């Protein structure tokens, strides 16, 4: 295929599929900038390898396959980035993340002990609660947010997530545990106020 035909084909695909691809990527990554970048990278890959498109599937299916690989690569990269604790950035802070919740013996610090939440079966139907939850999720480090999303939003099993992200089960479960602690604290402060 010559460059003119390739450019025309890609231009038509951008017009036809970019909005759906962007919506899907935004849902998966929860970041406008990341979604824009990944969709753009997908079209660049499609442009460079259009001659490999054998038309055994629809253009939409082929583009989404490329996009899903780009999304998976994005999450692998996020998981490999080290989590920076506040104490790492500020030595005067002097405490590890878990030191906020537990004493030297590993027991809950009385003021930090989780408070019982009200038994509300319809909490996820409350738009205000969902906004608060989303804010708390957005405050998590990227790899913690990804762990929560993959496990609880997408419903993937731990073994599958570890394999996809090429991390150890211990690392995954530690990240998940810390993310849940931070989410609980955030929700207690911003939603379940005494």
C-alpha angles and dihedrals in degrees: 000000000000123000095255093054091044092051092049092049093049091046090054091048092050090054093046103041113018096091093051091044091049092049091050093048093046089052091051099043104026090217125107093202094048091047092051092048095048094048090048091049089050092056091046090054090046090051092050095046104033089119087065092056102107096185091237085130134026119277088247092056092047093048093047090050089055091044093051090053089051090050091050090049089050092054092046088055092047092051092051093055110097118246109243113215119208088244089058091054095040115033090190089065085067097184133103117228093258092049086073090065106029136047125227091277092054094252123134115268103240096237091047098048109123112260118223112263121224114264099249113160093186099050093117089057090061109098092201091053091049090053090050091048091049091051090051090048091050090052091060119096109266096254092048090050090050091051092053093045095049094045104038107019099038093030096224120162119249094244091053092048092049091050094047093047095037094231131131121261090240091055092047095049092046091052090046092049094050092046092052091049092051092045091051092050092048092049092047091053098041104030115014096049116168 
